[in-house]
Amino acid sequence: MLRKLTALFDSAFARDDAAPEEREHALRVATALLLIEVARADYADDLTEDATMLASLKQFFALDDAAAALLLEEARSAADQAVELQQFTRRLHEQLSVGEKQRVVEMLWQVALADRRLDKHEDHLVRRIAELLYVSHSDLIRIRNRVRGAE
């Protein structure tokens, strides 16, 4: 599975002739995988976090329920095999605009805060991912505070 995932990213981003659909799918999987990693960071399964991930993916990528659920399942399989986050964050950093990266960080905070408490492991992971995406610390805090205020 890890080879398949690596091949997906390599084929989607390494070739200049890669189809836009391939690149988009790879970005979707990478984004969903990061959401899953944040949800798993507190070592507690939470249906609220699952619902938040689905809603975020649906909105960000304009997906229907079935497509978002399928994406989440594919990303879960990928997360089970992933060794490091950098391979995913690097691709996102290279392909997303500053605003899109900030939106990804917002989704991460929404998942981390879905259960109305911020676990230290979730906090650490969101901060680490934001750093790997080159989202500034001030933007990270501003986004977190905005998400907290929307609870």
N, C-alpha and C positions, 0 to 999 in steps of 0.2 A: 504494500500500500504506500509506503514512504517513497519507493521508486516511482510509483504511478503519480503521486502528488508532485514530486520533484520534476518529473517529466512534463506534467501539466504546466507548471510555472516556467520551466525552461523553454518549452515550445511556444508558450504564449508571449513571453517577453524577450527571448533571445533572438528571435527571427524578425526581421523587418517586414516580412510578408505574412506574419501571423494575422489571422482574421480578427477583426474587432470583437467578434463574439467570443473568441478564445480568450482574449485579454480581459474582456468584461467578466467572463465566468471565473477566471483566475482571481480577479480582484474581489469578486463576490465571495468566493471560498475563503480567501485570506481575511476579509473583513469578518465574516461569520466565525471563522476559527478564533480570532482575537476575542470576540464576544464570548465564545464558549470558554476560553481560557480564563477570562475574568469571572464568569459564573462559577467555574470550578475552583477558583482560588481560595474560597472560604471552606472548602471541603464539605459543603452542605447542598443537597439538592433542594431547589426551591422552584415551585411552579410559577411563581411571580417572575422570577428571572427568565424562565423559558418563554413566558408570554411576552415579556419585554423584548427579548431577542427577536422573536417572530415579528412583533410589531415594528421594531426598528428596521429590520431587513426589508419588510414589506414597503415601508415608507421610503427608505433610502434608495432602494433599487426599483421601486414601482412594481413589486411582485404581487401576485395573488397568493391566497393562503397556501395552495398546494405547492407552488413554486418555492415559496419561502420555507415551508416545512422540508421540502426535498433538499434545498440548499443547506439548511441547518443539519440535516442528517449526513450529508456529504462532508460538511465541515467537522462534524463530530468524529467521523471516521478518520479524517485527516488529523484532527487534534490528538486522537489516540496514538497516532504514529509519529507526530511531530517531535523533533528533538530540541529545536530552538525556535524562538519567535522571529529572530532576525531575518530569516529567509522570507518571511511574510511581510514584515514591516518594511524591509528594504524595497520590495516591489510596490507596496502602497505608497511609500515616500516618493518613489520615482514616477509613479503614474497619477497620483492625485494632486489636486490643487491645494493650496493652503486652506481654503474654506472647506473642502472635502475632508481633509485630514482632521480639521477641527470638528467636523460633524461625526467622524469616526470616534474621536475622543468623547464627544457628547454621548454617543451610544454606549461606549464603555462605562461612563459614569452612570448612565441610566440603568444598566445591568447591575453594576456594583451597588447601587442604592435602591434597587427594586424591592428589597426586603426591609427597607427603611432603617438599615444600619450599615455602616461602612466598616467592614472587616479590615484589619491592618494588611492582610495579604492582598486583598482586592485593591486597596489604596496603593500599595507598592507596585502592583502589576500595572495598574492604569498609568501611574507616573512613569514607569519604565517604558511602556509602549509609547506614550506621548513623547518621551525623549527620543526614542528610536524613529518616530515619525517627524521629528524636529518641530514639534509644537512647543511654543515657548511656555515657560513656567507660568507667566502671568496669564496667558490664554488658558492653560490647564486649570488654574485656580478659578478664573472667571467662569469657565464652563461648568466646573464642579458646583460652584455657588449658584449658578443659574438652574442647574438640574435639581439641586437641593431645595431651592425655592419653589420649584414646580411640584414638589411632592404633595 
